[in-house]
Amino acid sequence: MNSTLDTFLARLHHPMLAMIDLSLDRMVRLLSLLGNPQKKLPPVLHVAGTNGKGSLNIYVQHILEAAGYKVHRYTSPHLVHFSERIILGGKEINNDYLESLVRHVSTVLTQQQATFFEATTAAAFLAFAENPADVLLLETGMGGKLDATNVIAKPMLTAITPISFDHTEYLGKTLTAIAGEKAGIIKRGVPVVSGATHASARRVIRATAARRHAPLLELGRDFSARFLGVADPTGDTPAAGVVRVRLPAVLAGPGSPEPTFSVAMAGPHQAENASLAVVAARWLDALGHTVPEDAIAAGLRRAVLPARVQVISRRPLVVVDAAHNVASMEALLDTLAAALSAHRPRVLVFAASADKQIERMLRIAAGSFDHVIVTRYATNPRAATVERLVAACRAAGLPPAEAAGSPADALVRARR
């Protein structure tokens, strides 16, 4: 990324610009100063949830591209470069173009304060409005009801992925409260696909959909998925899987066979993510975006995301994952069970933001690792200190943690 763009993004990230206040008023005023680009977007699939938003969106992107559509995608946070957040027609946004958009947004921040996420979402909306496409896959940043992306008045479809505890200081301390925020993306009369499985979250989503007369299809009630195993069950590394999906009768017809798909991303939890994508694709087909069955199969087979049980080395086996809450840590260890049994020594390299459920996540990892190295990534101002991580490892019953000055240093030590 060029230094000028880095400078502008750093200015937008300045803590004095604006604090999170979970209100749409500021975002609405900012977009008004920019000509209301949110009113000129391609048809939108709006996605909220705690876990699986990125997986759902990348599955749907590849499905729609296999069907011949041009697809934009908005996601957050990024892993390495900010441009990963804004995908135009299947490709990361050009840095020079992104810089011009960020400059443009910066010119109106003297009239309307904004958080980093609000300002960069506004820049993304400008990009999506200026570049025609068939579909925009739009992911919330946090919550839903008062998320900056929830200025879209009438998406064509909404989706809610599994809900668990995260961002509790903003979204609430109970699943009922968190689900209420996520369900805020449901719009009157707009179909919604839900992957929520906790009873309290389901009740909130059902009630919200009923109030807004939004047709609802639920995982576990209207459709389901089974993980049939990995493509190579003899391997000791995470591998692509095979899933079977029971489709909703309203989209497939009663008595229809249950299709089986290969998915490129590893882990039993990807069965649920894939089923959400299949149902979303079927619903988009019913809404007029023709999506053949072979496009669904091809998209699921091709879709991958970095840092989702990503194998970056096999000797030694090194796996990178972005697990950032209790549910995703549980899914990670479930996926790695065979590999953890087959390999010694087992080394955990761990870093996290200070607002995450660090102690609970590490308790889940207890007993699975022989060595632990904790570190802090300097690019995140919210990163937890190594002192806190060392103490959390001790409290969780993990082996005594070694502190490394950077992720790169931690990886060198782990390989040794």
C-alpha positions as CSV (number, residue, x, y, z in Angstrom):
1,M,0.0,0.0,0.0
2,N,1.3,3.5,-0.8
3,S,2.4,5.8,2.0
4,T,0.0,8.6,1.1
5,L,-3.0,6.2,1.6
6,D,-1.5,4.9,4.8
7,T,-1.3,8.5,6.1
8,F,-4.9,9.2,5.2
9,L,-6.1,6.0,6.8
10,A,-4.1,6.8,9.9
11,R,-5.8,10.2,10.2
12,L,-9.2,8.5,9.9
13,H,-8.2,6.2,12.7
14,H,-7.2,9.0,15.0
15,P,-9.0,8.6,18.4
16,M,-10.0,12.2,18.5
17,L,-12.1,12.1,15.4
18,A,-15.1,10.4,16.9
19,M,-16.0,7.7,19.4
20,I,-18.3,4.8,18.7
21,D,-21.8,5.9,19.7
22,L,-23.9,3.2,17.9
23,S,-26.1,5.6,16.1
24,L,-27.0,5.9,12.4
25,D,-27.6,9.7,12.5
26,R,-23.9,10.5,12.1
27,M,-23.6,8.1,9.2
28,V,-26.7,9.4,7.5
29,R,-25.4,13.0,7.7
30,L,-21.9,12.0,6.4
31,L,-23.4,10.1,3.4
32,S,-25.7,13.1,2.6
33,L,-22.6,15.3,2.3
34,L,-21.2,12.8,-0.1
35,G,-24.3,12.7,-2.4
36,N,-26.0,9.7,-0.8
37,P,-24.1,6.9,-2.5
38,Q,-26.0,4.3,-0.5
39,K,-29.0,5.0,-2.7
40,K,-27.1,4.1,-5.8
41,L,-25.7,0.6,-4.9
42,P,-26.3,-2.7,-6.8
43,P,-28.8,-5.0,-5.3
44,V,-27.7,-5.9,-1.7
45,L,-27.4,-9.1,0.3
46,H,-26.9,-7.7,3.8
47,V,-25.2,-10.0,6.3
48,A,-24.9,-9.8,10.1
49,G,-23.8,-12.3,12.7
50,T,-21.0,-13.2,15.1
51,N,-19.2,-16.0,13.2
52,G,-19.2,-17.1,9.6
53,K,-20.0,-13.8,7.9
54,G,-16.8,-13.9,5.8
55,S,-17.3,-17.5,4.9
56,L,-20.9,-17.0,3.8
57,N,-20.0,-14.0,1.7
58,I,-17.1,-15.7,0.0
59,Y,-19.2,-18.7,-0.8
60,V,-22.0,-16.6,-2.3
61,Q,-19.5,-14.5,-4.2
62,H,-18.0,-17.5,-5.9
63,I,-21.4,-19.1,-6.5
64,L,-22.7,-15.9,-8.2
65,E,-19.5,-15.5,-10.2
66,A,-19.8,-19.1,-11.4
67,A,-23.3,-18.2,-12.6
68,G,-21.9,-15.3,-14.6
69,Y,-22.6,-12.3,-12.3
70,K,-20.4,-9.4,-11.4
71,V,-20.1,-9.2,-7.6
72,H,-18.9,-6.5,-5.2
73,R,-18.1,-7.5,-1.6
74,Y,-17.5,-5.4,1.6
75,T,-16.0,-7.0,4.7
76,S,-14.0,-6.2,7.8
77,P,-11.5,-6.2,9.3
78,H,-8.6,-6.8,6.9
79,L,-5.7,-9.1,7.6
80,V,-2.8,-7.3,5.9
81,H,-3.9,-4.5,3.6
82,F,-7.0,-2.3,3.9
83,S,-7.9,-2.8,0.3
84,E,-9.0,-6.4,1.2
85,R,-12.2,-4.9,2.6
86,I,-13.4,-3.6,-0.7
87,I,-13.8,-6.1,-3.5
88,L,-15.0,-4.7,-6.9
89,G,-16.0,-7.3,-9.4
90,G,-14.0,-10.0,-7.7
91,K,-10.8,-7.9,-7.3
92,E,-9.4,-5.8,-4.5
93,I,-9.9,-2.1,-5.0
94,N,-7.0,-0.3,-6.7
95,N,-4.9,1.6,-4.1
96,D,-4.8,4.9,-6.1
97,Y,-8.6,4.8,-6.6
98,L,-9.0,4.0,-2.9
99,E,-6.8,6.9,-2.0
100,S,-8.9,9.3,-4.1
101,L,-12.1,8.1,-2.3
102,V,-10.5,8.4,1.2
103,R,-9.3,11.9,0.3
104,H,-12.9,12.8,-0.8
105,V,-14.4,11.5,2.4
106,S,-11.7,13.4,4.4
107,T,-12.9,16.7,2.9
108,V,-16.3,16.5,4.5
109,L,-15.1,15.3,7.9
110,T,-14.7,19.0,8.9
111,Q,-18.5,19.2,8.6
112,Q,-19.4,15.8,10.1
113,Q,-17.3,13.7,12.5
114,A,-17.1,10.0,11.9
115,T,-15.5,6.9,13.3
116,F,-12.9,5.1,11.2
117,F,-15.4,2.5,10.3
118,E,-18.1,5.1,9.3
119,A,-15.6,7.0,7.2
120,T,-14.2,4.0,5.4
121,T,-17.7,2.5,4.9
122,A,-18.7,5.8,3.2
123,A,-15.6,5.5,0.9
124,A,-16.7,1.9,0.1
125,F,-20.2,3.0,-0.7
126,L,-18.8,5.6,-3.1
127,A,-16.8,2.8,-4.9
128,F,-19.7,0.5,-5.1
129,A,-22.0,3.3,-6.4
130,E,-19.5,4.3,-9.1
131,N,-18.9,0.8,-10.4
132,P,-21.9,-1.1,-11.7
133,A,-22.4,-4.7,-10.6
134,D,-25.1,-7.3,-10.3
135,V,-24.9,-7.9,-6.6
136,L,-23.2,-6.3,-3.5
137,L,-22.4,-8.6,-0.6
138,L,-22.5,-6.2,2.4
139,E,-21.1,-7.3,5.8
140,T,-21.9,-5.5,9.0
141,G,-18.9,-4.4,11.1
142,M,-20.5,-4.8,14.5
143,G,-24.0,-5.6,15.5
144,G,-26.6,-4.7,12.9
145,K,-29.4,-2.3,14.0
146,L,-27.1,0.6,14.5
147,D,-24.2,-0.6,12.4
148,A,-22.9,1.9,9.8
149,T,-23.9,-0.4,7.0
150,N,-27.5,-0.5,8.1
151,V,-28.4,2.6,6.1
152,I,-29.6,0.4,3.2
153,A,-33.3,0.9,3.1
154,K,-34.3,-2.1,1.0
155,P,-31.8,-5.0,0.5
156,M,-33.0,-7.8,-1.7
157,L,-32.1,-10.4,0.9
158,T,-30.7,-10.4,4.4
159,A,-28.7,-13.2,6.2
160,I,-27.8,-13.7,9.8
161,T,-25.0,-16.2,10.6
162,P,-24.5,-18.0,13.9
163,I,-24.7,-15.7,17.0
164,S,-22.5,-15.9,20.0
165,F,-20.8,-13.6,22.5
166,D,-18.6,-10.8,21.1
167,H,-18.4,-7.0,21.4
168,T,-20.5,-7.4,24.6
169,E,-19.6,-3.9,25.8
170,Y,-21.5,-2.5,22.9
171,L,-24.1,-5.2,21.9
172,G,-25.1,-6.5,25.3
173,K,-24.2,-9.2,27.8
174,T,-26.8,-11.8,26.8
175,L,-27.5,-13.6,23.5
176,T,-31.0,-12.1,23.5
177,A,-29.6,-8.6,23.5
178,I,-26.9,-9.5,20.9
179,A,-29.5,-11.1,18.7
180,G,-31.7,-8.1,18.9
181,E,-28.8,-6.0,17.5
182,K,-28.1,-8.4,14.7
183,A,-31.8,-8.8,13.8
184,G,-31.8,-5.0,13.2
185,I,-30.8,-5.6,9.6
186,I,-34.2,-7.4,8.9
187,K,-36.3,-5.1,6.7
188,R,-40.0,-5.0,6.1
189,G,-41.0,-7.6,3.5
190,V,-37.3,-8.6,2.7
191,P,-36.6,-12.4,2.9
192,V,-34.1,-13.4,5.6
193,V,-32.0,-16.6,6.0
194,S,-30.9,-17.3,9.6
195,G,-28.1,-19.6,10.9
196,A,-28.8,-18.8,14.6
197,T,-29.2,-22.0,16.6
198,H,-29.4,-20.8,20.2
199,A,-33.0,-20.8,21.4
200,S,-32.9,-17.2,22.8
201,A,-31.4,-15.8,19.6
202,R,-33.9,-17.7,17.4
203,R,-36.8,-16.3,19.4
204,V,-35.6,-12.7,18.8
205,I,-35.0,-13.2,15.1
206,R,-38.4,-14.9,14.6
207,A,-40.2,-12.1,16.5
208,T,-38.4,-9.4,14.5
209,A,-39.1,-11.1,11.1
210,A,-42.8,-11.6,12.1
211,R,-43.2,-7.9,13.0
212,R,-41.6,-6.8,9.8
213,H,-43.5,-9.4,7.6
214,A,-40.1,-10.7,6.4
215,P,-40.2,-14.3,5.1
216,L,-37.8,-16.3,7.3
217,L,-35.9,-19.6,6.6
218,E,-34.1,-21.0,9.7
219,L,-31.2,-23.4,9.9
220,G,-32.4,-26.5,11.9
221,R,-36.1,-25.8,11.1
222,D,-36.4,-25.1,7.4
223,F,-33.1,-26.5,6.2
224,S,-30.1,-28.3,7.7
225,A,-26.6,-29.5,6.8
226,R,-24.5,-32.5,7.7
227,F,-20.7,-32.7,7.6
228,L,-20.0,-36.0,5.9
229,G,-16.2,-35.9,6.5
230,V,-13.1,-34.6,4.9
231,A,-12.2,-35.4,1.3
232,D,-9.1,-37.4,2.5
233,P,-10.0,-39.0,5.9
234,T,-6.5,-40.6,6.1
235,G,-4.7,-37.2,6.3
236,D,-3.5,-35.6,9.5
237,T,-3.9,-32.0,8.3
238,P,-7.1,-29.9,7.9
239,A,-8.7,-30.8,4.6
240,A,-11.6,-29.9,2.4
241,G,-14.9,-31.4,3.4
242,V,-18.1,-32.9,2.0
243,V,-21.5,-31.6,3.2
244,R,-25.1,-32.6,2.5
245,V,-27.8,-30.0,2.6
246,R,-31.5,-30.5,3.3
247,L,-33.1,-27.7,1.3
248,P,-36.2,-25.7,2.4
249,A,-39.4,-27.1,0.7
250,V,-40.3,-23.6,-0.4
251,L,-37.2,-23.4,-2.5
252,A,-36.7,-27.0,-3.6
253,G,-40.1,-28.6,-3.5
254,P,-41.3,-31.4,-1.2
255,G,-39.4,-34.7,-1.5
256,S,-36.5,-33.2,-3.4
257,P,-33.2,-35.0,-3.0
258,E,-30.6,-33.6,-0.6
259,P,-27.6,-32.4,-2.7
260,T,-24.1,-33.1,-1.6
261,F,-21.3,-30.5,-2.1
262,S,-17.5,-30.4,-1.7
263,V,-16.3,-27.3,0.1
264,A,-12.7,-26.0,0.0
265,M,-12.6,-24.5,3.5
266,A,-11.8,-26.9,6.4
267,G,-13.9,-27.8,9.4
268,P,-17.2,-29.3,10.3
269,H,-18.6,-25.8,11.1
270,Q,-18.3,-25.0,7.3
271,A,-21.2,-27.3,6.7
272,E,-23.5,-24.7,8.3
273,N,-21.9,-21.8,6.5
274,A,-22.2,-23.6,3.2
275,S,-25.8,-24.4,3.8
276,L,-26.6,-20.8,4.5
277,A,-24.9,-19.9,1.2
278,V,-26.8,-22.6,-0.7
279,V,-30.1,-21.4,0.7
280,A,-29.2,-17.7,0.0
281,A,-28.3,-18.7,-3.6
282,R,-31.5,-20.6,-4.1
283,W,-33.5,-17.6,-2.8
284,L,-31.6,-15.2,-5.1
285,D,-32.6,-17.5,-7.9
286,A,-36.2,-17.3,-6.8
287,L,-35.9,-13.5,-6.8
288,G,-34.7,-13.4,-10.4
289,H,-30.9,-13.9,-10.2
290,T,-30.7,-17.2,-12.1
291,V,-28.3,-19.5,-10.2
292,P,-27.9,-23.0,-11.7
293,E,-27.1,-26.0,-9.4
294,D,-23.7,-26.4,-11.1
295,A,-22.8,-22.8,-10.2
296,I,-23.6,-23.5,-6.6
297,A,-21.3,-26.6,-6.6
298,A,-18.5,-24.8,-8.4
299,G,-18.7,-21.8,-6.0
300,L,-18.5,-23.9,-2.9
301,R,-15.6,-25.9,-4.3
302,R,-13.6,-22.8,-5.2
303,A,-14.2,-20.5,-2.2
304,V,-11.4,-20.0,0.2
305,L,-10.5,-17.2,2.7
306,P,-7.1,-16.6,4.3
307,A,-6.7,-17.3,8.0
308,R,-9.6,-19.8,8.1
309,V,-7.8,-22.9,9.2
310,Q,-5.2,-22.0,6.6
311,V,-2.2,-24.4,6.3
312,I,0.9,-22.3,5.5
313,S,3.4,-25.0,6.1
314,R,3.3,-28.8,6.4
315,R,6.8,-29.6,7.8
316,P,6.4,-28.4,10.4
317,L,2.6,-28.2,10.2
318,V,1.7,-24.5,10.7
319,V,-2.0,-23.5,10.7
320,V,-3.2,-19.9,10.9
321,D,-6.7,-19.1,12.0
322,A,-8.6,-15.9,12.9
323,A,-10.6,-17.4,15.8
324,H,-11.6,-14.4,17.9
325,N,-14.3,-15.6,20.3
326,V,-15.3,-18.7,22.3
327,A,-17.4,-20.2,19.5
328,S,-14.7,-19.8,16.9
329,M,-12.0,-21.2,19.2
330,E,-14.2,-24.3,19.8
331,A,-14.7,-24.7,16.1
332,L,-10.9,-24.4,15.5
333,L,-10.0,-27.0,18.0
334,D,-12.7,-29.4,16.7
335,T,-11.3,-29.0,13.2
336,L,-7.7,-29.6,14.4
337,A,-8.5,-32.6,16.6
338,A,-6.8,-35.1,14.3
339,A,-3.8,-32.9,13.6
340,L,-3.3,-32.2,17.3
341,S,-3.4,-36.0,18.0
342,A,-0.9,-36.7,15.2
343,H,1.8,-34.1,15.9
344,R,4.2,-33.4,18.8
345,P,5.2,-30.9,20.1
346,R,2.1,-28.8,19.7
347,V,2.7,-25.1,19.9
348,L,0.1,-22.4,20.3
349,V,1.0,-18.9,19.1
350,F,-1.7,-16.5,20.5
351,A,-2.5,-12.8,20.2
352,A,-5.8,-11.0,20.6
353,S,-7.5,-7.7,20.9
354,A,-8.0,-6.6,24.5
355,D,-11.8,-6.6,24.1
356,K,-12.0,-10.3,23.3
357,Q,-12.9,-13.1,25.6
358,I,-9.2,-14.0,26.1
359,E,-9.4,-15.9,29.3
360,R,-12.4,-18.1,28.2
361,M,-10.8,-18.7,24.8
362,L,-7.5,-19.9,26.4
363,R,-9.4,-22.2,28.8
364,I,-10.8,-24.0,25.8
365,A,-7.2,-24.5,24.5
366,A,-6.0,-26.0,27.8
367,G,-4.8,-29.6,27.4
368,S,-4.3,-29.3,23.7
369,F,-0.8,-27.7,23.5
370,D,2.6,-28.5,24.9
371,H,4.1,-25.0,24.5
372,V,2.5,-21.5,24.3
373,I,4.0,-18.3,22.9
374,V,2.0,-15.0,23.2
375,T,2.6,-11.9,21.3
376,R,1.2,-8.5,20.4
377,Y,0.6,-7.1,16.9
378,A,1.6,-3.5,16.8
379,T,-0.8,-2.6,14.0
380,N,-3.8,-2.9,16.2
381,P,-4.1,-0.1,18.9
382,R,-6.6,-2.4,20.8
383,A,-4.2,-5.3,21.1
384,A,-3.9,-7.0,24.5
385,T,-0.6,-6.7,26.3
386,V,1.7,-9.8,26.5
387,E,1.5,-9.4,30.3
388,R,-2.2,-9.9,30.3
389,L,-1.9,-12.9,27.9
390,V,0.8,-14.6,30.0
391,A,-1.5,-14.2,33.1
392,A,-4.5,-15.5,31.2
393,C,-2.5,-18.6,30.1
394,R,-1.5,-19.3,33.7
395,A,-5.1,-18.9,34.8
396,A,-6.4,-21.2,32.1
397,G,-4.0,-24.0,33.1
398,L,-1.9,-23.9,29.9
399,P,1.9,-24.4,30.0
400,P,3.8,-21.3,31.1
401,A,3.6,-18.9,28.2
402,E,6.7,-17.4,26.5
403,A,6.4,-13.8,25.4
404,A,7.6,-12.7,21.9
405,G,8.0,-9.2,20.7
406,S,6.1,-9.6,17.5
407,P,4.1,-12.3,15.6
408,A,7.2,-12.8,13.3
409,D,9.4,-13.5,16.3
410,A,6.8,-15.7,17.8
411,L,6.6,-17.8,14.6
412,V,10.4,-18.2,14.5
413,R,10.4,-19.4,18.1
414,A,7.5,-21.8,17.5
415,R,9.2,-23.4,14.5
416,R,12.3,-24.0,16.7
